[in-house]
Amino acid sequence: MTITHFDAVLLFSLFTSIVFGITQRAQPRMMIRFGAFCFALFVVGTVAGSWLMWLIKH
């Protein structure tokens, strides 16, 4: 089984967002919301950074 760079970023984002949600918020509902927010920011930031690197290269 091989894992692509994008899959690795998604896994990293998922696990990091879980840790951020648990450690940064007190109520379970807020933990889930903050974790989802962090996950979305990680993914959007990765896609934006990828496009930026592509634009710099070309």
C-alpha positions in Angstrom: 0.0 0.0 0.0 1.4 3.4 -1.0 0.3 6.7 0.4 0.4 9.9 -1.7 1.5 13.2 -0.3 -2.1 14.5 -0.3 -3.2 11.4 1.7 -0.4 12.1 4.2 -1.5 15.7 4.6 -5.1 14.6 5.1 -4.0 12.1 7.8 -1.8 14.7 9.5 -4.6 17.2 9.4 -7.1 14.8 10.8 -5.0 13.7 13.8 -3.7 17.2 14.5 -7.2 18.6 14.4 -8.4 16.0 16.9 -5.6 16.9 19.3 -6.3 20.6 18.9 -10.0 20.1 19.5 -9.5 18.1 22.6 -6.8 20.3 24.1 -8.2 23.7 23.3 -11.9 23.5 24.2 -13.7 22.3 27.3 -17.2 21.2 26.0 -17.5 18.2 23.7 -19.6 20.2 21.2 -17.0 22.9 21.0 -14.2 20.3 20.7 -15.9 18.9 17.6 -16.6 22.3 16.0 -13.0 23.5 16.6 -11.5 20.3 15.4 -13.6 20.5 12.2 -12.6 24.1 11.8 -8.9 23.3 12.2 -9.2 20.4 9.7 -10.8 22.7 7.1 -8.1 25.3 7.6 -5.4 22.7 7.2 -6.9 21.4 3.9 -7.6 24.8 2.5 -4.1 26.0 3.4 -2.6 22.9 1.8 -4.5 23.4 -1.5 -3.7 27.1 -1.5 -0.1 26.5 -0.8 0.1 23.9 -3.6 -1.4 26.3 -6.1 1.0 29.0 -5.0 4.0 26.7 -5.5 2.6 25.7 -8.9 2.3 29.4 -9.9 5.8 30.2 -8.8 7.2 27.3 -10.8 5.4 28.3 -13.9 
